[in-house]
Amino acid sequence: MLDIKLIRENPEIVKQAIKNRNMNLEIKSLLDLDRQWREKNAQVEVLKQQRNQASDEMAVLVKQKQDISDKRSALKDLSQKIKDNDDEVGSIRSKIDEILLTIPNIPNESVPIGKDASANLQVSAWGTPKTEFDFKIKDHIELSESLDIIDFARATKITGSNFVLYKGLGAYLERALINFMLGLHTKKHGFLEIAPPFVVNRASMTGTGQLPKLEEDMYRANEDDLFLIPTAEVPVTNIHRNEILDSKKLPIYYTAYTPCFRREAGSYGKDTRGLLRVHQFDKVELVKFVQPETSYAELESLLKNAEAVLQELELPYRVIALSTGDISFAAAKCYDIEVWAPGVKNWLEVSSCSNFEDFQARRANIRYKDALTNKVSHVHTLNGSGIALARTVIAIMENYQQADGSIAIPKALQPYMDGLEFIRPRQ
Protein backbone atom coordinates (compact mmCIF):
# COMPACT_ATOMS: atom_id res chain seq x y z
CA MET A 1 0.00 0.00 0.00
CA LEU A 2 1.27 3.44 -0.88
CA ASP A 3 1.34 6.20 1.72
CA ILE A 4 -1.62 8.53 1.10
CA LYS A 5 0.67 11.45 1.94
CA LEU A 6 3.00 10.41 -0.90
CA ILE A 7 0.06 10.28 -3.33
CA ARG A 8 -1.26 13.62 -2.09
CA GLU A 9 2.07 15.39 -2.44
CA ASN A 10 3.28 13.61 -5.60
CA PRO A 11 0.21 12.78 -7.69
CA GLU A 12 2.06 13.08 -11.01
CA ILE A 13 4.68 10.54 -9.91
CA VAL A 14 1.95 8.07 -9.01
CA LYS A 15 0.06 8.71 -12.26
CA GLN A 16 3.25 8.15 -14.27
CA ALA A 17 4.00 4.95 -12.35
CA ILE A 18 0.52 3.62 -13.15
CA LYS A 19 0.98 4.58 -16.80
CA ASN A 20 4.40 2.88 -16.93
CA ARG A 21 2.76 -0.27 -15.58
CA ASN A 22 0.35 -0.16 -18.52
CA MET A 23 -2.59 0.00 -16.11
CA ASN A 24 -5.79 1.98 -16.39
CA LEU A 25 -6.36 3.53 -12.96
CA GLU A 26 -7.34 7.05 -11.97
CA ILE A 27 -6.52 8.61 -8.61
CA LYS A 28 -8.73 11.71 -8.81
CA SER A 29 -11.50 10.13 -6.74
CA LEU A 30 -8.91 9.11 -4.14
CA LEU A 31 -7.53 12.64 -3.93
CA ASP A 32 -11.07 14.04 -3.68
CA LEU A 33 -11.86 11.70 -0.80
CA ASP A 34 -8.57 12.57 0.88
CA ARG A 35 -9.44 16.27 0.68
CA GLN A 36 -12.90 15.59 2.14
CA TRP A 37 -11.39 13.48 4.91
CA ARG A 38 -8.93 16.20 5.91
CA GLU A 39 -11.60 18.92 5.80
CA LYS A 40 -14.04 16.85 7.84
CA ASN A 41 -11.28 15.95 10.31
CA ALA A 42 -10.52 19.62 10.78
CA GLN A 43 -14.20 20.34 11.42
CA VAL A 44 -14.36 17.57 14.00
CA GLU A 45 -11.34 18.97 15.80
CA VAL A 46 -13.02 22.39 16.00
CA LEU A 47 -16.19 20.80 17.38
CA LYS A 48 -14.18 18.87 19.97
CA GLN A 49 -12.49 22.08 21.08
CA GLN A 50 -15.93 23.66 21.42
CA ARG A 51 -17.09 20.67 23.47
CA ASN A 52 -14.09 20.92 25.77
CA GLN A 53 -14.68 24.64 26.24
CA ALA A 54 -18.38 24.07 26.94
CA SER A 55 -17.51 21.38 29.49
CA ASP A 56 -15.14 23.76 31.26
CA GLU A 57 -17.82 26.48 31.33
CA MET A 58 -20.34 24.04 32.76
CA ALA A 59 -17.93 23.04 35.50
CA VAL A 60 -17.60 26.69 36.53
CA LEU A 61 -21.38 27.18 36.54
CA VAL A 62 -21.84 24.04 38.64
CA LYS A 63 -19.42 25.42 41.24
CA GLN A 64 -21.39 28.67 41.21
CA LYS A 65 -24.59 26.66 41.64
CA GLN A 66 -26.12 28.20 38.53
CA ASP A 67 -28.68 26.62 36.20
CA ILE A 68 -26.90 24.55 33.49
CA SER A 69 -29.88 22.89 31.81
CA ASP A 70 -29.49 24.92 28.60
CA LYS A 71 -25.75 24.31 28.57
CA ARG A 72 -26.25 20.58 29.14
CA SER A 73 -28.73 20.38 26.24
CA ALA A 74 -26.37 22.30 23.95
CA LEU A 75 -23.48 20.05 24.98
CA LYS A 76 -25.56 16.95 24.24
CA ASP A 77 -26.35 18.30 20.76
CA LEU A 78 -22.69 19.10 20.21
CA SER A 79 -21.62 15.59 21.25
CA GLN A 80 -24.13 14.05 18.85
CA LYS A 81 -22.81 16.28 16.06
CA ILE A 82 -19.27 15.13 16.84
CA LYS A 83 -20.37 11.48 16.73
CA ASP A 84 -22.11 11.97 13.38
CA ASN A 85 -19.03 13.67 11.97
CA ASP A 86 -16.73 10.97 13.38
CA ASP A 87 -18.87 8.34 11.66
CA GLU A 88 -18.58 10.25 8.40
CA VAL A 89 -14.81 10.58 8.80
CA GLY A 90 -14.60 6.82 9.39
CA SER A 91 -16.71 6.10 6.33
CA ILE A 92 -14.55 8.31 4.13
CA ARG A 93 -11.40 6.69 5.54
CA SER A 94 -12.73 3.23 4.71
CA LYS A 95 -13.33 4.30 1.11
CA ILE A 96 -9.78 5.71 0.94
CA ASP A 97 -8.29 2.48 2.27
CA GLU A 98 -10.37 0.43 -0.18
CA ILE A 99 -9.00 2.42 -3.12
CA LEU A 100 -5.43 2.34 -1.76
CA LEU A 101 -5.54 -1.46 -1.85
CA THR A 102 -6.03 -1.32 -5.62
CA ILE A 103 -3.10 1.01 -6.40
CA PRO A 104 0.14 -0.80 -7.33
CA ASN A 105 3.59 -0.10 -5.99
CA ILE A 106 5.77 2.52 -7.67
CA PRO A 107 8.53 0.81 -9.67
CA ASN A 108 12.05 1.75 -8.70
CA GLU A 109 13.77 4.14 -11.11
CA SER A 110 16.14 1.35 -12.20
CA VAL A 111 13.26 -0.80 -13.55
CA PRO A 112 13.11 -0.88 -17.39
CA ILE A 113 10.08 1.01 -18.71
CA GLY A 114 7.90 -0.97 -21.10
CA LYS A 115 4.36 -2.17 -21.66
CA ASP A 116 5.00 -5.90 -21.21
CA ALA A 117 7.61 -8.69 -21.05
CA SER A 118 9.06 -7.60 -24.39
CA ALA A 119 10.78 -4.75 -22.51
CA ASN A 120 12.45 -7.06 -19.98
CA LEU A 121 16.27 -6.98 -19.95
CA GLN A 122 18.71 -9.83 -19.51
CA VAL A 123 21.27 -8.71 -16.93
CA SER A 124 23.42 -11.83 -16.58
CA ALA A 125 23.75 -15.50 -17.49
CA TRP A 126 25.53 -18.55 -16.11
CA GLY A 127 26.51 -21.79 -17.80
CA THR A 128 26.20 -22.87 -21.43
CA PRO A 129 22.75 -23.99 -22.61
CA LYS A 130 22.87 -27.47 -24.16
CA THR A 131 21.32 -27.29 -27.60
CA GLU A 132 23.03 -30.30 -29.20
CA PHE A 133 23.14 -33.90 -28.02
CA ASP A 134 24.72 -36.91 -29.68
CA PHE A 135 21.43 -38.80 -29.33
CA LYS A 136 17.75 -38.03 -29.84
CA ILE A 137 16.61 -36.29 -26.68
CA LYS A 138 13.25 -36.56 -24.96
CA ASP A 139 11.26 -33.93 -23.13
CA HIS A 140 10.34 -34.39 -19.47
CA ILE A 141 6.97 -35.93 -20.30
CA GLU A 142 8.54 -38.70 -22.38
CA LEU A 143 11.20 -39.24 -19.69
CA SER A 144 8.53 -39.39 -16.98
CA GLU A 145 6.72 -42.13 -18.86
CA SER A 146 9.75 -44.18 -19.86
CA LEU A 147 11.23 -44.06 -16.33
CA ASP A 148 7.84 -44.35 -14.58
CA ILE A 149 8.56 -41.48 -12.16
CA ILE A 150 5.64 -39.12 -12.80
CA ASP A 151 2.08 -40.17 -13.56
CA PHE A 152 0.12 -37.29 -15.10
CA ALA A 153 -2.89 -39.42 -16.10
CA ARG A 154 -3.59 -40.71 -12.59
CA ALA A 155 -3.07 -37.24 -11.10
CA THR A 156 -5.80 -36.03 -13.46
CA LYS A 157 -8.02 -38.93 -12.36
CA ILE A 158 -7.45 -38.14 -8.67
CA THR A 159 -7.89 -34.37 -8.87
CA GLY A 160 -8.06 -32.87 -12.35
CA SER A 161 -5.86 -31.53 -15.12
CA ASN A 162 -2.55 -29.84 -14.34
CA PHE A 163 -1.89 -31.70 -11.11
CA VAL A 164 1.06 -34.03 -10.58
CA LEU A 165 1.63 -37.48 -9.09
CA TYR A 166 5.32 -38.14 -8.43
CA LYS A 167 6.21 -41.76 -7.78
CA GLY A 168 9.27 -43.80 -6.87
CA LEU A 169 12.49 -42.02 -7.73
CA GLY A 170 10.48 -39.05 -9.02
CA ALA A 171 9.12 -38.49 -5.51
CA TYR A 172 12.59 -39.12 -4.10
CA LEU A 173 14.07 -36.49 -6.44
CA GLU A 174 11.44 -33.97 -5.34
CA ARG A 175 12.14 -34.60 -1.65
CA ALA A 176 15.90 -34.45 -2.21
CA LEU A 177 15.62 -31.07 -3.93
CA ILE A 178 13.61 -29.64 -1.03
CA ASN A 179 16.11 -30.90 1.56
CA PHE A 180 19.06 -29.72 -0.52
CA MET A 181 17.70 -26.20 -0.90
CA LEU A 182 16.68 -25.82 2.73
CA GLY A 183 20.11 -27.02 3.78
CA LEU A 184 21.86 -24.59 1.44
CA HIS A 185 19.86 -21.57 2.60
CA THR A 186 20.05 -22.35 6.32
CA LYS A 187 23.66 -23.50 6.53
CA LYS A 188 25.34 -21.26 3.95
CA HIS A 189 23.06 -18.26 3.51
CA GLY A 190 21.99 -17.62 7.11
CA PHE A 191 18.22 -18.11 6.81
CA LEU A 192 16.08 -19.47 9.65
CA GLU A 193 13.85 -22.34 8.57
CA ILE A 194 10.10 -21.89 9.06
CA ALA A 195 7.36 -24.51 8.68
CA PRO A 196 4.24 -22.34 8.25
CA PRO A 197 0.55 -23.19 7.80
CA PHE A 198 -0.47 -23.99 4.25
CA VAL A 199 -3.76 -22.07 4.59
CA VAL A 200 -4.09 -18.40 5.56
CA ASN A 201 -6.81 -15.89 6.33
CA ARG A 202 -7.95 -12.93 4.28
CA ALA A 203 -5.90 -10.44 6.30
CA SER A 204 -2.70 -12.34 5.48
CA MET A 205 -3.49 -12.45 1.76
CA THR A 206 -4.30 -8.74 1.79
CA GLY A 207 -1.12 -7.93 3.70
CA THR A 208 1.17 -9.33 1.02
CA GLY A 209 -0.88 -7.94 -1.87
CA GLN A 210 -2.58 -11.02 -3.35
CA LEU A 211 -5.97 -9.60 -2.37
CA PRO A 212 -8.09 -8.03 -3.60
CA LYS A 213 -6.49 -8.02 -7.07
CA LEU A 214 -5.73 -11.73 -7.50
CA GLU A 215 -8.57 -13.42 -5.64
CA GLU A 216 -9.82 -15.24 -8.75
CA ASP A 217 -6.42 -16.97 -9.05
CA MET A 218 -6.61 -18.38 -5.52
CA TYR A 219 -8.10 -21.57 -4.10
CA ARG A 220 -10.50 -20.60 -1.31
CA ALA A 221 -12.28 -22.56 1.40
CA ASN A 222 -15.54 -20.60 1.28
CA GLU A 223 -17.02 -21.73 4.57
CA ASP A 224 -14.00 -20.58 6.60
CA ASP A 225 -12.87 -17.80 4.24
CA LEU A 226 -9.38 -19.31 4.22
CA PHE A 227 -7.05 -19.55 1.24
CA LEU A 228 -4.61 -22.25 0.15
CA ILE A 229 -1.32 -20.39 -0.06
CA PRO A 230 -0.06 -19.40 -3.53
CA THR A 231 3.46 -19.10 -2.07
CA ALA A 232 5.17 -19.30 1.33
CA GLU A 233 5.70 -15.55 1.00
CA VAL A 234 2.18 -15.08 2.39
CA PRO A 235 2.37 -16.90 5.75
CA VAL A 236 6.04 -16.11 6.31
CA THR A 237 5.73 -12.36 5.68
CA ASN A 238 2.67 -12.26 7.93
CA ILE A 239 4.63 -13.71 10.84
CA HIS A 240 5.31 -10.11 11.84
CA ARG A 241 1.98 -8.53 10.83
CA ASN A 242 0.96 -5.81 13.32
CA GLU A 243 4.33 -5.96 15.07
CA ILE A 244 7.06 -3.43 15.84
CA LEU A 245 10.48 -5.06 15.44
CA ASP A 246 13.66 -4.09 17.23
CA SER A 247 16.12 -2.59 14.73
CA LYS A 248 18.90 -4.52 16.47
CA LYS A 249 17.30 -7.75 15.23
CA LEU A 250 17.22 -6.63 11.60
CA PRO A 251 17.78 -7.96 9.04
CA ILE A 252 15.61 -11.04 9.56
CA TYR A 253 15.96 -13.88 7.04
CA TYR A 254 13.42 -16.73 6.82
CA THR A 255 13.22 -19.71 4.47
CA ALA A 256 10.34 -22.14 4.14
CA TYR A 257 9.26 -25.11 2.08
CA THR A 258 5.58 -25.26 1.17
CA PRO A 259 3.39 -26.54 -1.59
CA CYS A 260 1.89 -23.68 -3.60
CA PHE A 261 -1.65 -23.59 -4.99
CA ARG A 262 -2.69 -21.42 -7.93
CA ARG A 263 -5.78 -21.63 -10.07
CA GLU A 264 -4.03 -19.63 -12.80
CA ALA A 265 -7.36 -18.22 -13.99
CA GLY A 266 -7.15 -17.15 -17.60
CA SER A 267 -4.01 -19.20 -18.29
CA TYR A 268 -5.63 -22.37 -19.58
CA GLY A 269 -4.13 -23.61 -22.81
CA LYS A 270 -0.89 -21.70 -22.25
CA ASP A 271 2.21 -23.86 -21.64
CA THR A 272 0.11 -26.46 -19.83
CA ARG A 273 1.88 -29.66 -20.90
CA GLY A 274 3.42 -31.79 -18.18
CA LEU A 275 5.07 -29.77 -15.41
CA LEU A 276 5.15 -26.45 -17.26
CA ARG A 277 2.10 -24.91 -15.62
CA VAL A 278 0.54 -26.81 -12.73
CA HIS A 279 -1.96 -25.85 -10.05
CA GLN A 280 0.07 -27.33 -7.18
CA PHE A 281 3.85 -27.24 -6.98
CA ASP A 282 6.56 -27.31 -4.33
CA LYS A 283 8.76 -24.32 -3.62
CA VAL A 284 11.38 -23.17 -1.17
CA GLU A 285 10.88 -19.48 -0.41
CA LEU A 286 13.23 -16.80 0.94
CA VAL A 287 11.82 -13.81 2.86
CA LYS A 288 13.66 -10.82 4.30
CA PHE A 289 12.72 -7.99 6.68
CA VAL A 290 15.28 -5.20 6.45
CA GLN A 291 15.87 -1.52 7.13
CA PRO A 292 15.01 0.72 4.16
CA GLU A 293 18.52 1.96 3.44
CA THR A 294 19.79 -1.60 2.91
CA SER A 295 16.93 -3.09 0.88
CA TYR A 296 18.44 -2.84 -2.59
CA ALA A 297 21.74 -4.33 -1.48
CA GLU A 298 19.65 -7.07 0.17
CA LEU A 299 17.83 -7.65 -3.13
CA GLU A 300 21.12 -8.31 -4.93
CA SER A 301 22.15 -10.67 -2.12
CA LEU A 302 18.80 -12.45 -2.31
CA LEU A 303 19.28 -12.92 -6.04
CA LYS A 304 22.69 -14.48 -5.44
CA ASN A 305 21.16 -16.87 -2.87
CA ALA A 306 18.65 -18.09 -5.47
CA GLU A 307 21.28 -18.32 -8.21
CA ALA A 308 23.46 -20.46 -5.94
CA VAL A 309 20.88 -23.25 -6.12
CA LEU A 310 21.16 -23.51 -9.90
CA GLN A 311 24.93 -23.18 -9.82
CA GLU A 312 25.16 -26.08 -7.34
CA LEU A 313 22.89 -28.10 -9.61
CA GLU A 314 24.99 -27.03 -12.63
CA LEU A 315 21.99 -25.88 -14.62
CA PRO A 316 22.40 -23.06 -17.16
CA TYR A 317 20.28 -20.02 -16.39
CA ARG A 318 19.83 -16.34 -17.13
CA VAL A 319 18.69 -13.40 -14.96
CA ILE A 320 16.02 -11.06 -16.29
CA ALA A 321 15.16 -7.59 -14.95
CA LEU A 322 11.39 -7.23 -15.33
CA SER A 323 9.96 -4.12 -16.95
CA THR A 324 7.30 -1.84 -15.48
CA GLY A 325 4.68 -3.60 -17.59
CA ASP A 326 5.65 -7.08 -16.39
CA ILE A 327 6.51 -6.52 -12.74
CA SER A 328 4.07 -7.77 -10.10
CA PHE A 329 1.47 -5.53 -8.47
CA ALA A 330 3.32 -5.27 -5.14
CA ALA A 331 6.96 -5.20 -6.27
CA ALA A 332 9.12 -2.12 -6.69
CA LYS A 333 11.78 -4.14 -8.51
CA CYS A 334 11.98 -7.77 -9.57
CA TYR A 335 14.46 -10.16 -11.15
CA ASP A 336 13.36 -13.44 -12.72
CA ILE A 337 15.72 -16.38 -13.01
CA GLU A 338 15.08 -18.62 -16.01
CA VAL A 339 16.65 -22.05 -16.41
CA TRP A 340 17.32 -23.70 -19.76
CA ALA A 341 15.27 -26.80 -20.64
CA PRO A 342 16.50 -28.43 -23.88
CA GLY A 343 13.62 -30.90 -24.22
CA VAL A 344 10.98 -28.18 -24.43
CA LYS A 345 13.55 -25.88 -26.05
CA ASN A 346 12.76 -22.96 -23.80
CA TRP A 347 13.85 -20.85 -20.83
CA LEU A 348 11.66 -21.56 -17.82
CA GLU A 349 11.13 -19.19 -14.91
CA VAL A 350 12.09 -20.86 -11.62
CA SER A 351 12.53 -17.83 -9.36
CA SER A 352 11.34 -14.27 -8.90
CA CYS A 353 13.30 -12.09 -6.47
CA SER A 354 11.50 -8.90 -5.45
CA ASN A 355 11.95 -5.83 -3.30
CA PHE A 356 8.57 -4.49 -2.15
CA GLU A 357 10.11 -1.57 -0.23
CA ASP A 358 7.47 -0.59 2.39
CA PHE A 359 4.46 -1.55 0.22
CA GLN A 360 3.68 -4.84 1.98
CA ALA A 361 4.78 -3.50 5.37
CA ARG A 362 2.17 -0.73 5.19
CA ARG A 363 -0.57 -3.20 4.27
CA ALA A 364 0.49 -5.64 7.00
CA ASN A 365 1.51 -2.94 9.51
CA ILE A 366 5.06 -4.25 10.01
CA ARG A 367 7.33 -1.64 11.57
CA TYR A 368 10.60 -1.34 13.43
CA LYS A 369 11.89 0.96 16.15
CA ASP A 370 15.31 2.52 15.63
CA ALA A 371 17.44 1.65 18.65
CA LEU A 372 19.18 5.05 18.61
CA THR A 373 16.36 7.47 17.80
CA ASN A 374 13.32 5.44 18.97
CA LYS A 375 11.66 6.46 15.68
CA VAL A 376 9.16 3.92 14.39
CA SER A 377 9.15 3.30 10.61
CA HIS A 378 7.96 0.62 8.22
CA VAL A 379 10.42 -2.12 7.33
CA HIS A 380 11.19 -3.08 3.76
CA THR A 381 10.21 -6.63 2.81
CA LEU A 382 11.76 -8.83 0.13
CA ASN A 383 11.12 -12.32 -1.07
CA GLY A 384 12.47 -14.71 -3.66
CA SER A 385 11.91 -18.25 -4.82
CA GLY A 386 14.81 -20.28 -3.66
CA ILE A 387 13.63 -22.04 -5.87
CA ALA A 388 10.39 -23.42 -7.45
CA LEU A 389 10.59 -27.15 -8.08
CA ALA A 390 8.27 -28.16 -10.91
CA ARG A 391 10.25 -26.43 -13.63
CA THR A 392 13.55 -27.17 -11.89
CA VAL A 393 12.63 -30.86 -12.14
CA ILE A 394 12.02 -30.32 -15.86
CA ALA A 395 15.48 -28.77 -16.23
CA ILE A 396 17.21 -31.57 -14.33
CA MET A 397 15.45 -34.31 -16.27
CA GLU A 398 16.06 -32.73 -19.67
CA ASN A 399 19.63 -31.49 -19.12
CA TYR A 400 20.84 -34.62 -17.34
CA GLN A 401 19.24 -37.22 -19.61
CA GLN A 402 21.60 -39.87 -20.98
CA ALA A 403 21.78 -41.78 -24.24
CA ASP A 404 20.49 -44.97 -22.57
CA GLY A 405 17.33 -43.16 -21.40
CA SER A 406 18.44 -42.70 -17.80
CA ILE A 407 18.82 -39.41 -15.92
CA ALA A 408 22.04 -38.59 -14.11
CA ILE A 409 21.57 -37.17 -10.61
CA PRO A 410 23.37 -33.81 -10.14
CA LYS A 411 26.32 -34.29 -7.78
CA ALA A 412 24.89 -31.77 -5.30
CA LEU A 413 21.77 -33.94 -4.93
CA GLN A 414 23.46 -37.33 -4.62
CA PRO A 415 24.05 -37.04 -0.83
CA TYR A 416 20.32 -36.40 -0.44
CA MET A 417 19.48 -39.52 -2.46
CA ASP A 418 21.68 -42.01 -0.61
CA GLY A 419 24.46 -41.64 -3.17
CA LEU A 420 22.25 -42.59 -6.11
CA GLU A 421 23.89 -41.52 -9.37
CA PHE A 422 21.23 -42.35 -11.97
CA ILE A 423 17.48 -42.69 -12.32
CA ARG A 424 16.94 -45.76 -14.48
CA PRO A 425 13.83 -47.63 -15.57
CA ARG A 426 12.48 -49.86 -12.85
CA GLN A 427 13.15 -53.53 -13.49
N, C-alpha and C positions, 0 to 999 in steps of 0.2 A: 504494500500500500504506500502510495506517495503521501508526503506531508502536505496537508491542505495549505499550509503557509507557503510552501514552495510553489504550489500551483497558483496561489493568489498573487505572489510576487513575481513569478516568472511564467505567465501563461503562454507566451510565444515559444518558450523552450519546450513546454509540454506539448503544445500543438505540433511543433516540428518533430518531436520524438514520435508522436502518434502517426504523423504522415510518413516518417521514415520507416515505420513498422508496416506500412501499407495497410493501415487499419482505418476504418471509418467511424470515428468517435468525435463528438463535440463536447466541449467543456463549459459552454456558455451557461447551461442550466445549473451546473455545479457552482460556478462563480456567482450566479444570481442567488442561489440558495445560501452560499457562504455570506454574501452581503446581508441577506435577510437575517441570518443567524446572528451576525455580529450586531446589527442594528437592534434586534429584539433583545439580545443579551444586555446591551447598553441600557435599554428601557427598563429591563428587570432590575438592573443594579440601581437605577434611580429610584424605582419603586421601593426597593429594599431599604435604601437610605431614608426615604420618607417614612417607612414603617418603623425604622429604628428611632427616628426623631419623634414620631408620634408616641411610641412606647415610653420614651424618656419624659415627654410632656405629661403623659398620663401618670407616671410615677410621681411627678411633682404635685400634680393635682390631688392624687390620693393622699399624699402627706399633708396637704393643706385641707383635706377633708371636703373637697369640692365635688360637685356633681360631674361624673365622667361618662354618663350614659351616651351622650352624643359622640364623644371621642371613641368610646368602645365600639359603637356601631360603625363609625368611619374606619376604624382600624380593622374591623372584621371585613368590611368591603375591600379595603386595601389588600388584606391577606389573600382574599379570594382572587383578586385581580393578579396578584403575584403568582398564585398557583396556576391560573389559566395561562399566563404568559410563560411560566416554566414548562408547562405541558407543550405549548407551541414550540418553544425552544428545543425541547426534546424531540418533537416530531420532525422538525427541520433537520436536526443533527442526524437522526436516523436516515433521512433521505440522503444527506451528504455522504454518510458512511456507506450506504448502499451503492451510490455512484462510484465512490472511491474504489470499491472492490472490483469494479469493471475496468479501471484505468491501468494499463500495463506499466511496467517499470521503464525508466528512461535509459536507453542504451548508453553505455560508456562511449566517450568520444573516440576511442580506438576501434570501435566496432565498425566493420565495413558497411557502407550505406548501400542498400539495394532492395528491390521489391520481393525477392525470393531467394531460394538456394543457389540460383545461378550467379549471385553476387558473393557467395562464400569464397574465402581465400585459403589455399593450402599454405600452411606456415612451416611445416617440417615433414620429414618422412624418415622411416627407419626400415632397414632391410631391403632385400630385392624381391619384388613380386615374382613368383614362379609362373611363367606363361607357357613354358615348353616342358614336356615330359617325354621320356623315351618309351612310353607306353600309353595306351588309350586310357585317359583318366575318367573317373566317375564323379558325379556330384554326390552330395551328402545323402540324398534320398536313396540313390542306388547302393551306396556303401551301407546305409542303415539296413537295407533289405538283405544284401548279400552276407552281411556279418551278423544279422539278427540282433541288433542292439537298440533299435528304436522301432516301435510299432505304431505307425500313424493311423492305420485302419481301426485298430482296437481302441485307440484313444478317442477316435471319432464316435465309435459305438458307445463307449462309456459316457462321454460328455457331449461332444459335438465337434465340428470342424475347427481346425487350428488349435487343437490341444495335443499334448505329447505324452507318450508312454515310453519311458526309457526302461530298458531291461538288460539284465546280465551285465556285461562289461560297459554297456552304454550308461547304465545307472551308476556303475562304479566310477566311470570317467567324470560324470557330473559331480558326484560327491568328492572326488579327488580335487577337482578344480576349486570347489568351494573351500575345502580345507587348505589348499595351497594358497589361495588369495587371502583368506583370513590370517593365515600364518605370516605371510609377507607383510601385510599392513600392520599387524600388531607387533611383530618382532623387529621389523626393519624400519617401518615408517612412523611408529609411535602412536598408533591409534588404539583406543580402548574398545574392545569388542562389546557389542550390545546385542541382546536377543529380544527384540521388541514384539509387541502384539502384531498380528497380521491383519487385524481389522481396527479401524479407527472411527472416531465420531466426526460429526460435521465441523465442529470447531477446529479440529486438527487439519482437516482437508482445506478449510478456508485459510488457516494460518500459513500454509505453505503455498497457497495460490492455485490449487487444483479447482477449488470451488470459488465462485459459482460458474466460471467459464467452461470447465471441462466435465461437468457432471454427467453428460450423456456418454462420455467415454469410460465411466466408472461402473464397477459392479457394486450394487447396493442391496443391503438387506433391509427391505422396506419397513418391516414391522419394528425394527429397532433403530432405524435411521443410522445404520453403521455401514461403512464402506470397506470392501476388500482393498488393501493398499495397492496403489499402482507402482510404488517404489518405497524402499525403506526410508527415503528422505522424509516422508510424511511423519511416521511415528518417531523417528530419531530427532528430527528438528523440533518436534513438539515436546520433547523431554523437558525443555526449559521454557515452555509457554507460560506467560504470566509470572516470570521470575526475574529478579535482579541479580546478576552474577557479580562476583568479586573480580575486579580487573586482574588481580594477582593470579587468578586461576585460568586466565586466557593466555594463549588460545586453547580451546578444547577440541580434541579430535575424536570422533567416534567412527567405528566401522560396524556394519551389520550385514549378515546374510538374511535374505527373505525371498520367498516367492513374490512375484509381482503379477497383478491382475489388471488387464486392460481390454475393454471391449473394442477399442479401435474403431469407434463408430465412423462410418464414411470411408473406411479404408479397405472394405471388402473388394477382392479381385486384384489388389495391388500387392505384388511380391508375397503371395500367400502360400507358396509351395513349401512343403517341409517345415523347416525351422525358421524360415525367413521372417515370418510375421505371425506370432502365436499370441494367444490370449492369456497364457500363464507361462512365465519363465522365471528362472532363478537369477539372482543378481547379488553381488556384494557391493554395498554402497559405502561411500566415504562422506562424512559430514563434518564441517568445521564451524565453530563460533569464534570470531576473532574481533580485535579492535579495528575500527575503520581505517586507520592509517596503514595497516598492514595487509588489507584484504587482497590487493592485487598481486602482491608478492606471494601471498598464500594461494592464490589461484594458480600461479605458475608452478608452485610446489605440488599442489593437488594434481595438476596435469602430469607432472613427472611421476607421481605415485601410481597413477593409472597406467602410464606408458610402461612402467617397470614390469607390470604383469605380462604384457605382450613381448617385451624384450626377454624376460625369463623363459617364456614359451617359444621364443624364436619365431615369431609370426610377423611378417612384414605389415607395416601399418603407415598411415599418414594422419597428420593433425590438421583439422580444418577450423578456421575462425569463422563462426556463423555471422551472416549479415543481419542488418536490422529487420529485414523481412522474413528471416528464418529463425531468429532467436526466440526462445520461449517467452511466454507472457510475463513471467516473474524475473527473468534473468536480466542483469545489466551487461553481462558479457559471457560468452559461452564458446568453448572449444569442443568439437566432436573428434573422436578418434575412430578411424575406419580401418578395419583389417581386411587384407586381401584374401579372397576366396576363389581359387582357380576353377573349381568345378562349376560354380554359377557365374564365373567370369565377371566378378563385381567386387567393389569395395563395400563392406558392410559396417554400419555404425555399431560399435560395441561399448562406447562410453560417451557421455556428455559431462563436461566439467564446467560448472557455472559459478559466477559470483553474483549474488542477489543484492549486494550492498545491504541497506537497511530495509529493503522492501518486505521481505518475509518477517523480519523482526518487528516491524510496525504492526503487521497484521496479527502476529502471534504475541505481541507485547513482551519481547525478550530484550532486556536491557542489562547494562553493567554499570557499576559504580567505580569511578576512578579512585584508586587508593590514595592519591595525593590531593586531589581537588574535591573529592566527594561528589563530583558532578555525575549525574545519571544520564546516560545516553543509550541509544539503541546499538546493539552489536551488529556486525555484518555476518551474514551466514553464507556458506558455500557448500556445494555438494558435487560429487562426481561418482560416476559408475566405476567401480574398481575391480571387476568389470561385469557386464551382462553376459550370461552364459550361453544362451541359445545360439547366437551367431558366432560366439567364440568356439563352440563345439563344431559348428560348420567349418570354420577356418582350420581347426586342428584336423578334422577328418579329411578335408580336401587337400590341405598342404602336406600332410604326413602320410598320405596313401602310398602304398607300395605296388610294385608291378604284379606281385602275387595276390593282390586284392586285400592285403592286411593294412592296418594302420599302425604306424610307429607311435609309441607314446613319447611325448616330449620329455627330455631328461629331467626337467624341473618337476614333472608330475610323477615320475617313476617311484620316488620314495613314498608317495601318497597312494600308490597302487601296488604295494608289496613288491616293488622291484620289477613289475611287469613291463616288458619292453614292446610288446606288440599286441594289438587286438586282432585275433584271427577268427575265422569261422568256427563255430562250435562243432565239435565232432559228434 
